[in-house]
Amino acid sequence: MCIVLKHIICKIMNASKQTIIRNADVLARQIRRWRREGETIALVSLSEHAHGGHDRLLYTAKKYASKIVVSIPGNSKESICESQPYTDCDQIYAPPDRQLKTHIHAEHCGLGHKDNFDRMLTETARLFGDVRPDSAVFGERDWVRLALTRRMVRDLSFPVTIVSAATLRDDDGLAVSSKNSELSDTEREIAPVLYKALTVSANLIAKGSQIEKITAATVKLLGESGFSGVEYVEARLAYDLSPVTVFSTAKPARLFAAVQLGRVRLTDNVPISV
């Protein structure tokens, strides 16, 4: 580690006798406590490529906030310190090394394409930045977007609670969508088969039936029910959309499908649960 950074960290820690916080949730509790007390907070981020100007950064930060959090690399150790007083920091934060990835396994599987996901996440992140909501609601009908957004919020530490809303359905089970108005009367009678087939298939998988056989049978059933094309029927983990080959109640999963009915592409998904 750079000698200057080591020197600064040592001075901070010996002055305050504080430990390094390495967990974001622990830091969040500290921040909330300061906020309740009316404190203002400044962040000074130090890296291993440190230089003497960091002392000035800390000095300047003190002019703009009553509390200063110093961020240091996640692999820094408290044992490196020497005894030198320093009082211009209130907390040291060393988050674990991490890359900002969504870890979503949906590309090239029929659920969507990476470019579309990247665009959607960028737009969502901008909305969160502009609106700064305490919570945001997403429909379960578009479970892929819901899963992506939940992971993005976690990876980027957005202070937003993601709330899922159950899919709104007509009396016959068809998911409510603006696309439904484009269906002919005959197609509208066929469309509810998608939800009914997924529900029956998900129940069979939950009871122990082999996933590969059930999804193949579902594709065949949909094809014979009047749909002009079946794009996919796949079982995926609810959290990261990775493929499921053997269902386990310990890992929530859902059954996804997309079909073509005339000019309309219909998608739906249901939970796989006992």
C-alpha positions as semicolon CSV with decimal commas, in nm:
position;residue;x (nm);y (nm);z (nm)
1;M;0,000;0,000;0,000
2;C;0,116;0,353;-0,075
3;I;0,311;0,505;0,218
4;V;0,106;0,826;0,212
5;L;-0,224;0,639;0,229
6;K;-0,089;0,423;0,509
7;H;0,019;0,734;0,695
8;I;-0,325;0,900;0,662
9;I;-0,517;0,590;0,768
10;C;-0,294;0,543;1,069
11;K;-0,345;0,899;1,187
12;I;-0,721;0,871;1,149
13;M;-0,755;0,543;1,332
14;N;-0,527;0,624;1,621
15;A;-0,708;0,950;1,684
16;S;-1,059;0,812;1,691
17;K;-0,991;0,455;1,814
18;Q;-1,255;0,344;1,566
19;T;-1,275;0,023;1,368
20;I;-1,305;0,004;0,992
21;I;-1,660;-0,058;0,871
22;R;-1,659;-0,308;0,586
23;N;-2,030;-0,376;0,555
24;A;-2,266;-0,140;0,370
25;D;-2,558;-0,215;0,603
26;V;-2,351;-0,128;0,909
27;L;-2,242;0,198;0,749
28;A;-2,602;0,275;0,655
29;R;-2,708;0,247;1,020
30;Q;-2,433;0,491;1,114
31;I;-2,541;0,735;0,841
32;R;-2,904;0,717;0,947
33;R;-2,810;0,793;1,304
34;W;-2,615;1,100;1,193
35;R;-2,904;1,214;0,975
36;R;-3,144;1,193;1,269
37;E;-2,905;1,410;1,465
38;G;-2,905;1,670;1,190
39;E;-2,549;1,605;1,073
40;T;-2,425;1,668;0,720
41;I;-2,194;1,414;0,558
42;A;-1,900;1,439;0,321
43;L;-1,719;1,148;0,158
44;V;-1,345;1,142;0,091
45;S;-1,240;0,843;-0,116
46;L;-0,875;0,736;-0,090
47;S;-0,711;0,481;-0,316
48;E;-0,382;0,296;-0,310
49;H;-0,253;0,553;-0,556
50;A;-0,254;0,812;-0,279
51;H;-0,061;1,136;-0,263
52;G;0,004;1,417;-0,017
53;G;-0,296;1,613;-0,142
54;H;-0,528;1,383;0,053
55;D;-0,456;1,575;0,373
56;R;-0,596;1,880;0,197
57;L;-0,901;1,684;0,082
58;L;-0,984;1,599;0,441
59;Y;-0,925;1,956;0,552
60;T;-1,150;2,091;0,277
61;A;-1,424;1,836;0,346
62;K;-1,444;1,955;0,706
63;K;-1,549;2,299;0,581
64;Y;-1,854;2,157;0,405
65;A;-1,985;1,890;0,642
66;S;-2,006;1,809;1,009
67;K;-1,921;1,441;0,955
68;I;-1,660;1,291;0,722
69;V;-1,651;0,934;0,596
70;V;-1,319;0,823;0,453
71;S;-1,340;0,540;0,203
72;I;-1,032;0,319;0,165
73;P;-0,963;0,006;-0,044
74;G;-1,139;-0,304;0,081
75;N;-0,814;-0,494;0,138
76;S;-0,669;-0,232;0,377
77;K;-0,578;-0,362;0,724
78;E;-0,605;-0,189;1,059
79;S;-0,271;-0,342;1,163
80;I;-0,074;-0,112;0,932
81;C;-0,113;0,188;1,161
82;E;0,150;0,381;1,345
83;S;0,083;0,624;1,631
84;Q;0,015;0,970;1,491
85;P;-0,287;1,183;1,589
86;Y;-0,544;1,292;1,334
87;T;-0,897;1,412;1,404
88;D;-1,058;1,514;1,073
89;C;-1,244;1,188;1,007
90;D;-1,550;1,044;1,177
91;Q;-1,566;0,703;1,012
92;I;-1,356;0,481;0,786
93;Y;-1,536;0,268;0,529
94;A;-1,364;-0,014;0,338
95;P;-1,625;-0,176;0,113
96;P;-1,541;-0,518;-0,032
97;D;-1,396;-0,518;-0,379
98;R;-1,678;-0,565;-0,628
99;Q;-1,772;-0,507;-0,987
100;L;-2,104;-0,355;-1,080
101;K;-2,266;-0,644;-1,268
102;T;-2,624;-0,755;-1,282
103;H;-2,545;-1,128;-1,275
104;I;-2,861;-1,199;-1,468
105;H;-2,867;-1,510;-1,688
106;A;-3,123;-1,405;-1,948
107;E;-2,919;-1,337;-2,260
108;H;-2,955;-1,577;-2,554
109;C;-3,223;-1,780;-2,376
110;G;-3,529;-1,620;-2,524
111;L;-3,594;-1,397;-2,224
112;G;-3,427;-1,098;-2,386
113;H;-3,102;-0,948;-2,512
114;K;-2,821;-0,783;-2,318
115;D;-2,838;-0,456;-2,515
116;N;-3,204;-0,414;-2,428
117;F;-3,136;-0,491;-2,064
118;D;-2,850;-0,239;-2,050
119;R;-3,073;0,029;-2,201
120;M;-3,356;-0,046;-1,960
121;L;-3,128;-0,040;-1,656
122;T;-2,972;0,288;-1,767
123;E;-3,314;0,447;-1,800
124;T;-3,423;0,311;-1,463
125;A;-3,107;0,435;-1,293
126;R;-3,163;0,781;-1,438
127;L;-3,519;0,781;-1,311
128;F;-3,401;0,688;-0,963
129;G;-3,148;0,970;-0,979
130;D;-3,405;1,226;-1,094
131;V;-3,699;1,124;-0,875
132;R;-3,506;0,985;-0,575
133;P;-3,801;0,770;-0,466
134;D;-3,820;0,578;-0,140
135;S;-3,987;0,291;-0,323
136;A;-4,059;0,184;-0,680
137;V;-4,325;-0,059;-0,798
138;F;-4,279;-0,305;-1,086
139;G;-4,527;-0,559;-1,218
140;E;-4,454;-0,931;-1,193
141;R;-4,573;-0,976;-1,550
142;D;-4,235;-0,836;-1,659
143;W;-4,037;-1,044;-1,413
144;V;-3,714;-1,003;-1,608
145;R;-3,720;-0,628;-1,556
146;L;-3,811;-0,677;-1,191
147;A;-3,518;-0,913;-1,132
148;L;-3,275;-0,689;-1,317
149;T;-3,384;-0,381;-1,125
150;R;-3,359;-0,555;-0,788
151;R;-3,005;-0,663;-0,865
152;M;-2,908;-0,317;-0,993
153;V;-3,042;-0,155;-0,676
154;R;-2,834;-0,395;-0,469
155;D;-2,517;-0,359;-0,679
156;L;-2,534;0,020;-0,696
157;S;-2,663;0,067;-0,340
158;F;-2,962;0,274;-0,449
159;P;-3,171;0,378;-0,143
160;V;-3,486;0,249;-0,309
161;T;-3,720;-0,027;-0,195
162;I;-3,836;-0,235;-0,492
163;V;-4,197;-0,349;-0,458
164;S;-4,349;-0,614;-0,683
165;A;-4,714;-0,602;-0,788
166;A;-4,897;-0,922;-0,881
167;T;-4,996;-0,956;-1,247
168;L;-5,343;-0,822;-1,317
169;R;-5,550;-1,081;-1,505
170;D;-5,889;-1,102;-1,672
171;D;-6,140;-1,350;-1,534
172;D;-6,011;-1,620;-1,771
173;G;-5,650;-1,574;-1,657
174;L;-5,509;-1,376;-1,948
175;A;-5,260;-1,115;-1,827
176;V;-5,394;-0,765;-1,887
177;S;-5,193;-0,593;-2,160
178;S;-5,238;-0,323;-2,421
179;K;-5,161;-0,593;-2,679
180;N;-5,482;-0,779;-2,598
181;S;-5,688;-0,528;-2,795
182;E;-5,501;-0,635;-3,109
183;L;-5,631;-0,992;-3,082
184;S;-5,919;-1,105;-3,299
185;D;-6,221;-1,263;-3,130
186;T;-6,091;-1,610;-3,214
187;E;-5,741;-1,530;-3,091
188;R;-5,884;-1,386;-2,770
189;E;-6,048;-1,722;-2,699
190;I;-5,715;-1,901;-2,752
191;A;-5,497;-1,659;-2,551
192;P;-5,596;-1,772;-2,196
193;V;-5,455;-2,119;-2,272
194;L;-5,107;-1,974;-2,216
195;Y;-5,168;-1,895;-1,849
196;K;-5,362;-2,217;-1,788
197;A;-5,086;-2,430;-1,943
198;L;-4,815;-2,253;-1,743
199;T;-5,008;-2,294;-1,419
200;V;-5,063;-2,669;-1,468
201;S;-4,701;-2,722;-1,577
202;A;-4,560;-2,523;-1,282
203;N;-4,766;-2,732;-1,040
204;L;-4,636;-3,055;-1,194
205;I;-4,275;-2,933;-1,168
206;A;-4,329;-2,834;-0,805
207;K;-4,456;-3,184;-0,732
208;G;-4,141;-3,342;-0,872
209;S;-4,200;-3,394;-1,244
210;Q;-3,894;-3,366;-1,465
211;I;-3,859;-3,008;-1,587
212;E;-3,731;-3,095;-1,934
213;K;-4,023;-3,326;-2,005
214;I;-4,281;-3,081;-1,869
215;T;-4,152;-2,784;-2,068
216;A;-4,139;-2,994;-2,387
217;A;-4,496;-3,111;-2,327
218;T;-4,606;-2,751;-2,266
219;V;-4,450;-2,636;-2,593
220;K;-4,635;-2,915;-2,774
221;L;-4,966;-2,830;-2,605
222;L;-4,940;-2,461;-2,691
223;G;-4,853;-2,543;-3,050
224;E;-5,162;-2,763;-3,076
225;S;-5,388;-2,503;-2,913
226;G;-5,383;-2,254;-3,196
227;F;-5,078;-2,040;-3,124
228;S;-4,888;-1,966;-3,443
229;G;-4,550;-2,006;-3,274
230;V;-4,392;-2,092;-2,938
231;E;-4,075;-1,893;-2,873
232;Y;-3,980;-2,053;-2,543
233;V;-4,104;-2,223;-2,228
234;E;-3,834;-2,223;-1,961
235;A;-3,793;-2,266;-1,586
236;R;-3,565;-2,006;-1,428
237;L;-3,458;-1,904;-1,079
238;A;-3,665;-1,607;-0,968
239;Y;-3,364;-1,412;-0,839
240;D;-3,107;-1,421;-1,120
241;L;-3,294;-1,602;-1,398
242;S;-3,039;-1,882;-1,424
243;P;-3,177;-2,207;-1,574
244;V;-3,340;-2,459;-1,342
245;T;-3,289;-2,828;-1,413
246;V;-3,412;-2,964;-1,079
247;F;-3,666;-2,773;-0,873
248;S;-3,597;-2,707;-0,504
249;T;-3,823;-2,522;-0,262
250;A;-3,509;-2,361;-0,121
251;K;-3,460;-2,168;-0,446
252;P;-3,771;-1,982;-0,568
253;A;-3,826;-2,034;-0,940
254;R;-4,071;-1,933;-1,210
255;L;-4,190;-2,074;-1,540
256;F;-4,158;-1,831;-1,833
257;A;-4,311;-1,847;-2,179
258;A;-4,347;-1,640;-2,495
259;V;-4,580;-1,726;-2,782
260;Q;-4,698;-1,573;-3,106
261;L;-5,070;-1,542;-3,166
262;G;-5,147;-1,383;-3,500
263;R;-4,966;-1,048;-3,500
264;V;-4,933;-1,039;-3,121
265;R;-4,643;-1,168;-2,912
266;L;-4,769;-1,274;-2,568
267;T;-4,545;-1,333;-2,266
268;D;-4,630;-1,462;-1,920
269;N;-4,472;-1,622;-1,615
270;V;-4,594;-1,797;-1,302
271;P;-4,426;-1,909;-0,978
272;I;-4,322;-2,269;-0,934
273;S;-4,446;-2,344;-0,587
274;V;-4,595;-2,630;-0,390
